[in-house]
Amino acid sequence: MKQNYLFVMFCTLVLLTGCKSGDDSITPEDNKSVSTGTVEGKVLAKNGTKPIGGALVFTIDNKNQVYHTYSNADGTFSLAVPEGNTTLHIQTGNGLNFRSEVAVSVKKNETTSVADKDSKLNQVAKIAYVEGSYDEIESIIANLGYTATQISYHDLKNLNTISQYDIIFLNCGSRNLKYTGTNTPGNDLDVFANLSTFITNGGSIYSSDWAAAYLVGGDKSVLSCGPSAGFIDFTQVCFSTTGSIGMYNNSSISNAAMASSLGFNTLDIMYDQPLWEQIKYYDPSFWEVLVQKGSEALMLRTNKYANKNAPKIPIGTSLNKNHMTICHKTANGNTITMTINQNAWSAHQAHGDYVGSCTGNTTSGNIYYTTFHNHASGNIGKTGPILEYVILNL
């Protein structure tokens, strides 16, 4: 098993720090008859100190036009919107798990500042984690000011239990004998089936290193590529415990939005223990690579998983029952994934929007996988920013 230290080297490249503040049909540039003011502020985690980059900040006018921008890596944002009373929405990911709403009054040609206490990103999701021996993602969740409930490996066998949650974190080492009570957890087929149903119905999961076995099957870890016993087929991804001790210098963040959110796009990764899970193959039509060293993928994400045979069940918190995720079409041809109140759907539908994320399956949740993780000792190096991004964007 491994302990990894992720050393981040900040680059000087400036990425996407000046997003246009409103690219729908009514903007200050396109329609001089619309009187606008500016709303500015800083998006923060619930702890009130950690700035959140890459958050979607938007408001909707009485004609259902969306004015939006994204927070910079330091959390700051500035948005031009029509004058009058409006609601400012702040979201990360698709907006189902973390979002806030702030009432603002905008005056023509004036700047309205949102107080830091009002621009904190609230947790809407119910989050669970499975304890591991080499990973403590729950410590990062707590440091951000959010809450997660510990569930056991055996709770994964009960669909009614896990369906209460929106997000489940599967720590590296959580399939060890200490937690499972068996040396052959790969035989617990109900765990794989329940995770499949959970994701198909909109739940999201994160797994790291040896927890790859939750995806493709295996006992404590995935020893080598081969026919899968998990819920993801080995033709879509395969792993092998062949990682060796060494430094992965100049690894890159290949997703532009993620790099912009974090404020850096290159990093050095120290793998200081052998036998970490290497990603030997992945289907690029199914997975998006977020971090890589050359052509070797180190971090993957997908929202394209769906099991057509899975039962249809409600997933997650009741706070989301009157909200829905949509793909909003902007006037200039771009799209934005956002979560809105269901009462506003008919107007957005008339505008040409559609239900679901702008990418991937319309109902499935996200799967994130990282070859690296934080450490039970608490010495996580600079893995914090990467894993914070994962938490807030599941």
C-alpha positions in Angstrom: 0.0 0.0 0.0 1.2 3.5 -0.6 1.4 6.9 0.9 1.8 9.6 -1.7 2.9 13.2 -1.4 1.6 15.5 -4.1 3.8 18.6 -4.5 2.2 21.3 -6.5 4.3 23.8 -8.5 2.3 26.9 -9.3 2.6 28.0 -12.9 2.5 31.5 -14.3 -0.1 30.8 -16.9 -3.3 32.7 -16.3 -6.3 30.6 -17.2 -9.8 31.8 -17.8 -9.7 34.6 -15.2 -11.8 37.0 -17.2 -15.1 35.3 -18.1 -17.7 37.5 -19.8 -20.3 38.4 -17.3 -23.4 37.6 -19.3 -23.5 35.9 -22.6 -27.2 35.5 -23.2 -29.4 37.6 -25.4 -29.4 40.6 -23.1 -26.1 42.0 -22.1 -24.7 45.5 -21.6 -22.7 45.2 -24.8 -25.6 43.9 -26.9 -28.6 45.9 -25.7 -28.1 49.5 -24.5 -31.6 49.7 -23.2 -30.9 47.3 -20.4 -29.7 49.2 -17.3 -27.2 47.2 -15.3 -25.1 47.3 -12.2 -22.2 45.1 -11.0 -22.3 42.5 -8.3 -19.0 41.4 -6.8 -17.8 39.2 -4.0 -15.7 36.2 -3.1 -16.9 32.6 -3.0 -15.8 30.8 0.2 -16.1 27.3 1.6 -18.3 26.9 4.7 -15.3 27.4 6.9 -15.2 31.1 5.8 -11.6 31.1 4.8 -11.0 28.7 1.9 -11.6 30.5 -1.4 -13.5 28.5 -4.1 -12.4 28.9 -7.7 -14.5 27.8 -10.6 -17.8 28.3 -9.0 -20.7 29.2 -11.3 -22.2 32.5 -10.3 -25.4 33.5 -12.1 -28.7 35.4 -11.9 -31.9 35.1 -14.0 -33.9 38.1 -15.1 -37.6 38.4 -15.5 -37.3 37.3 -19.2 -35.4 34.1 -18.1 -32.1 35.3 -19.4 -29.1 34.0 -17.5 -26.2 36.3 -16.6 -23.2 34.3 -15.4 -19.6 34.2 -14.6 -17.1 31.9 -12.8 -15.1 32.7 -9.7 -11.4 33.1 -10.1 -8.9 30.8 -8.4 -8.9 33.3 -5.4 -12.7 33.0 -5.2 -13.4 36.5 -6.4 -16.1 37.3 -9.0 -17.6 40.3 -10.7 -20.9 40.1 -12.6 -22.9 42.7 -14.6 -26.7 42.1 -14.2 -29.8 44.1 -14.8 -30.8 46.6 -12.1 -33.4 45.7 -9.6 -33.9 43.0 -6.9 -32.6 39.6 -7.9 -31.2 36.3 -6.5 -27.6 35.5 -7.0 -27.0 31.8 -7.3 -23.6 30.2 -6.5 -22.9 26.6 -7.4 -20.1 24.1 -7.9 -20.4 20.9 -9.9 -23.9 20.6 -11.3 -25.3 22.6 -8.3 -27.1 19.6 -6.8 -24.6 19.0 -4.0 -23.2 22.5 -3.2 -25.1 25.7 -3.8 -26.1 29.0 -2.2 -28.6 31.8 -3.0 -28.2 35.4 -2.1 -30.8 38.2 -2.4 -29.2 41.3 -3.9 -30.4 44.7 -4.9 -28.6 46.1 -8.0 -28.6 49.8 -8.8 -27.8 51.2 -12.2 -24.1 51.8 -12.8 -23.3 51.0 -9.2 -21.4 48.1 -7.6 -23.0 46.0 -5.0 -20.6 43.9 -2.8 -21.8 40.6 -1.4 -20.6 40.1 2.2 -18.3 37.1 2.8 -20.8 35.6 5.2 -23.4 35.5 2.4 -21.2 34.1 -0.3 -20.2 30.9 1.5 -21.0 27.8 -0.5 -23.6 25.7 1.4 -23.7 21.9 1.5 -27.0 20.6 0.2 -25.9 17.0 -0.3 -25.8 14.2 2.3 -22.3 12.9 2.2 -21.1 9.5 3.5 -17.6 7.9 3.6 -16.2 4.4 4.2 -13.3 4.4 6.6 -9.9 3.3 5.2 -6.5 2.4 6.4 -4.5 4.7 4.1 -6.8 7.5 3.3 -8.9 10.1 5.2 -10.9 12.1 2.7 -13.3 12.9 5.6 -10.6 15.1 7.2 -10.5 17.4 4.1 -14.3 17.5 4.1 -14.3 18.6 7.7 -11.6 21.2 7.2 -13.7 22.8 4.5 -16.5 23.2 7.1 -18.7 20.5 5.6 -20.1 17.3 7.2 -19.9 13.6 6.2 -21.4 10.6 7.9 -19.3 7.5 8.4 -20.8 4.3 7.1 -19.3 0.8 7.2 -18.3 -1.4 4.3 -21.2 -3.6 5.3 -23.6 -0.7 4.9 -22.8 -0.8 1.2 -24.7 -4.1 1.1 -27.9 -2.3 2.0 -29.4 -0.2 -0.9 -31.9 1.5 1.5 -28.9 2.7 3.6 -26.8 4.1 0.8 -29.7 5.6 -1.1 -30.1 8.2 1.7 -26.9 9.9 0.5 -25.9 12.0 -2.6 -22.2 11.3 -2.4 -20.1 8.3 -1.1 -16.4 8.5 -0.6 -14.6 5.1 -0.7 -11.3 5.5 1.0 -8.2 3.5 0.0 -7.7 0.5 2.3 -11.4 0.2 3.1 -11.6 -3.3 1.6 -9.0 -4.6 4.0 -9.9 -7.5 6.4 -10.2 -5.1 9.3 -13.2 -3.4 7.7 -14.8 -6.2 5.6 -14.3 -9.2 7.9 -13.2 -11.3 4.9 -10.2 -11.8 2.7 -12.5 -12.1 -0.3 -14.7 -9.0 -0.5 -14.7 -9.4 -4.2 -17.3 -12.1 -3.7 -19.7 -9.5 -2.2 -21.6 -9.0 -5.4 -24.3 -7.0 -3.7 -21.8 -4.2 -3.0 -21.1 -3.8 -6.7 -24.8 -4.0 -7.7 -25.8 -1.4 -5.1 -23.1 1.0 -6.2 -24.2 0.5 -9.8 -27.8 1.4 -8.9 -26.7 4.3 -6.7 -24.8 6.0 -9.6 -27.4 5.2 -12.2 -30.0 7.0 -10.2 -27.9 10.1 -9.7 -25.6 9.4 -6.8 -21.8 10.2 -7.1 -18.8 8.3 -5.8 -15.1 8.9 -5.3 -12.5 6.2 -4.9 -8.8 6.3 -4.6 -5.9 3.9 -5.3 -6.7 0.4 -4.0 -10.4 1.4 -3.8 -10.4 0.8 -7.6 -11.6 -2.7 -6.6 -15.0 -1.1 -5.9 -15.3 -0.3 -9.6 -14.0 -3.3 -11.5 -13.9 -6.0 -8.8 -11.1 -7.5 -6.7 -10.4 -8.1 -3.1 -8.2 -5.6 -1.3 -7.0 -4.2 -4.6 -7.0 -4.9 -8.3 -3.9 -7.0 -9.0 -4.0 -7.0 -12.8 -6.2 -6.3 -15.8 -8.7 -9.0 -16.6 -12.4 -9.8 -16.7 -14.2 -7.7 -14.3 -16.4 -8.8 -11.4 -17.4 -5.2 -10.5 -19.9 -2.9 -12.1 -17.5 -1.3 -14.6 -16.2 -3.6 -17.4 -12.4 -3.9 -17.8 -12.8 -2.8 -21.4 -13.7 0.6 -20.0 -10.9 0.8 -17.5 -8.3 -1.6 -16.1 -5.9 -1.3 -13.2 -2.8 -3.1 -11.9 -0.9 -2.9 -8.7 2.3 -2.2 -10.5 3.0 1.4 -9.4 6.6 1.8 -8.1 8.3 4.3 -5.8 9.3 7.4 -7.7 8.6 11.1 -8.6 6.2 12.0 -11.3 7.6 15.4 -12.2 5.7 17.9 -14.4 2.4 16.0 -14.4 -0.3 18.1 -15.8 -3.9 19.0 -15.1 -5.5 18.4 -18.5 -9.0 19.8 -17.8 -9.0 23.6 -18.3 -11.8 24.3 -16.0 -10.2 22.4 -13.2 -6.8 24.1 -13.8 -8.5 27.5 -13.8 -10.3 26.7 -10.5 -7.1 25.6 -8.8 -4.9 28.3 -10.2 -2.2 25.9 -11.5 -1.9 23.3 -14.2 1.4 21.5 -13.5 2.4 19.4 -10.5 4.9 16.9 -9.1 3.6 13.7 -7.6 5.8 11.7 -5.2 4.7 8.0 -5.0 6.8 6.9 -2.0 5.3 3.3 -1.6 5.2 0.5 -4.2 2.1 -1.4 -5.4 -0.1 1.6 -6.1 -2.8 1.1 -8.7 -1.7 2.2 -12.1 -4.4 2.9 -14.8 -3.2 0.6 -17.5 -6.1 1.3 -19.9 -9.2 3.5 -20.1 -11.8 4.1 -22.7 -11.5 7.8 -23.7 -15.2 7.9 -24.9 -16.2 6.9 -21.3 -13.6 8.7 -19.1 -12.2 12.2 -19.0 -8.6 12.4 -17.8 -8.1 15.2 -15.3 -4.5 14.6 -14.3 -1.8 12.8 -16.3 1.9 12.3 -16.7 2.6 12.2 -20.4 0.1 9.7 -21.7 -0.4 8.0 -18.4 -3.7 8.9 -16.7 -3.5 9.5 -12.9 -7.0 10.9 -12.3 -10.2 10.0 -14.1 -13.8 11.2 -14.1 -17.0 10.1 -15.8 -20.7 10.9 -15.7 -21.6 8.4 -18.5 -22.1 5.3 -16.4 -25.6 3.8 -16.6 -27.0 0.4 -15.9 -30.2 0.0 -17.9 -31.2 -3.0 -15.7 -30.9 -1.1 -12.4 -34.1 -0.4 -10.4 -35.3 3.2 -10.4 -35.1 4.6 -6.9 -34.8 8.0 -5.3 -31.3 9.0 -4.2 -30.2 11.6 -1.7 -31.5 14.5 0.3 -35.0 15.8 0.2 -33.6 19.3 -0.2 -33.1 18.5 -3.8 -36.6 17.3 -4.5 -37.8 20.7 -5.7 -34.6 21.3 -7.8 -33.4 19.9 -11.0 -30.3 20.0 -13.1 -30.6 21.4 -16.6 -28.4 22.2 -19.6 -28.9 25.9 -20.3 -28.3 27.1 -23.9 -26.8 30.6 -24.1 -27.4 33.0 -27.0 -23.9 32.6 -28.4 -24.2 28.8 -28.7 -22.5 27.8 -25.4 -24.1 25.6 -22.7 -24.0 25.7 -18.9 -24.9 22.9 -16.5 -26.9 24.5 -13.7 -29.5 23.5 -11.0 -32.7 25.5 -10.8 -36.0 25.3 -8.9 -38.4 23.1 -10.7 -41.0 25.9 -10.8 -38.8 27.7 -13.3 -38.4 24.7 -15.6 -41.2 25.5 -18.1 -39.7 28.9 -18.9 -36.2 27.4 -19.5 -37.7 24.6 -21.5 -39.3 27.2 -23.8 -35.9 28.8 -24.1 -34.5 25.6 -25.5 -32.9 24.1 -22.4 -33.0 20.4 -21.6 -33.0 18.3 -18.5 -29.7 16.9 -17.3 -26.0 17.7 -17.6 -24.6 19.2 -20.7 -22.3 16.2 -21.0 -22.9 12.6 -20.3 -25.9 10.7 -19.2 -28.9 12.8 -18.2 -29.6 11.0 -14.9 -26.3 9.4 -13.7 -24.0 10.7 -11.1 -20.3 11.2 -11.3 -17.5 8.8 -10.7 -14.1 10.2 -9.7 -11.0 8.0 -9.3 -7.5 9.1 -8.3 -4.3 7.1 -8.1 -3.2 9.4 -5.3 -4.9 10.3 -2.0 -4.4 12.0 1.3 -2.8 10.2 4.3 -4.2 8.9 7.5 -1.2 10.6 9.2 -2.7 13.9 8.2 0.4 14.8 6.2 -1.3 15.4 2.8 1.3 17.7 1.3 -0.4 19.7 -1.5 -3.0 17.1 -2.4 -5.5 19.4 -0.6 -6.5 21.6 -3.6 -7.0 18.6 -5.9 -9.1 16.7 -3.4 -11.1 19.8 -2.4 -12.0 20.3 -6.1 -13.2 16.7 -6.2 -15.3 17.1 -3.1 -17.0 20.3 -4.4 -17.6 19.0 -7.9 -19.0 15.6 -7.3 
